[in-house]
Structure formats: structure tokens, C-alpha cells
Amino acid sequence: MAATTKTIFITGSSSGIGLASAKLFHSVGWNVVATMRTPTPEYELVKMDDPRMFVQPLDLQDFASIKPAVDAGITKFGRIDVLLNNAGYGQSGLFEAIPRDKVQEQFDVNLFGLMDVTRAILPHFRANNGGGVINVSSGAGLWSLPMTSMYSASKFALEGYTEALSYELASQNIFVKSVIPHGGVTATQFGTRFGASAASDSALTSYVPFVQKTSESFRKMVAGAAVSSADVAETIRKAATDGTDQLRYFIGDDARGFLKARYESNSDEQYMEHMRSYFK
């Protein structure tokens, strides 16, 4: 195998953006360390019989599974050039209805586990005097919507972490980037799990009119256009290979104007007026 072949390490590769990214990078000649919680035979990547596709178990909520997966990838291909932190999920529902253990789970997956993987691979990058970290974020890390408090909180935290890390790791010749899908992504399990995770509490009757009205607003919003997982994967490929110091890469349809409102509003009051107009 050519010494110049690059290697990407991907979390959450069983479906959606992670799967699309693994297939894309493999198709353009990269080695791929594709990780997922339980790599059983029915998964597409597990079925591949190719020396450049290496599937490993990794569960962000199981700290002990992280370093062995990283070490196995390094042993297999000699080095890792890019880490793609893709694994994550969202939960919905009223904050008051979400128990503490579910709050902890949201942050364990979307933030703390991601940090653990990054920390495990940074010594390898520093030893090689280079590498890259790409975090899959979300529009929910730039604006927040009702009944998404925990998901948005985890992604807002991820955005702050990613930006701060980009300054630190630039000193080590390691790039850090954030890919931000927004407006909905097709062919993922995210929407299914997001809906299934909706928190509820029958005692919170005073919220019923608000929940009904908000749910109807969401139904109208979801009817808009969405980008494909393959489109997001292509944006990730660009972030990994364009050689720039660009931090954020946006991919999606801004039909609702949330991105424009966040970056182009003349004041916070103008921004909030635009956002609240969807839930009046």
C-alpha cells in the first residue's frame, strides 16, 4: 500500500452521514477506520471485503472502547490523518420533562464522548506533526428552537469547544473544522431517534397548548427541502482536503432564514423577532 495513502477515522459509521463519509473517502482512495457501536454482519461496511476499509467497535458512552479502536486503526494503517467526529443524536421535548440521566446521556454522546475520542488521538497527531479534526455540528449549535433544549445545548457547547480547540491545535499543525448541516438531512436515523426520544410528562398540563402549537410549526418547517447525507459527506471531504484554515462549513437549505438571521441581523432583537415569528 502506498505510503502516501491517507487515513480517516470516523465515528458513527453505521448509517447516515458517517456511512456516506466512509464510502466517499474510500472511493477516492483513502484508508477508512469506520467505527460503530456494534459492527454486526448486516451493516454495509462490515460486508465490504476491502483492505482499505477497517471496521471497529466504538461506543462513545463506553470510555474503555475508545483507545483500543484508535490504537487498532493506527496499527492497521500506520497512521491516522483525519478524525471525523460524526456520531451523535438528538432528543426533543420540554426541558422540564427531561430527567437528569437523559441530559447526561445527551452530553455524554454529543460532547464528552467526542472529546474523549479527540483526546485519545491527539498524541498521535502531535507525534506526526500534523493531522485534522472535523466535528459534525448542527444548525442547532447556532440557533435554538423550542423543545430542543438539550440537543441545542450540546451543539452550542460543541461549537464553542471546536472554535477554542482550533486556536490551540493550530500551534501543533493540526487543523480543526466544524461541518454544520442545517435544514434537515435525508437518509439518516437522526429524525427517527429524535422523534422517539421526545420527553413527556402527563403532569405538565399547562404546556399542552404550547406543545400542540409548536408541534404544528415543526410539521410545517420539516416539509421544506433537505440535503442528502452524500452532500454532507462531500462537504466533509472538502473540509479535510482544501488546505485552508476555514473553521465552519455550512451545508443545507436556509429556506427558513435561520442562518441569515443569525449572521445578518442588525441586532439581537431583530434576530429574536425573526426566530419567534415561527412559533407565534
Beta strands, then each sheet from edge to edge (+ up, - down):
strand 1: 7-10
strand 2: 31-36
strand 3: 53-57
strand 4: 82-85
strand 5: 131-136
strand 6: 174-182
strand 7: 185-186
strand 8: 227-228
strand 9: 248-252
sheet 1: 3+ 2+ 1+ 4+ 5+ 6+ 9+
sheet 2: 7+ 8+
end
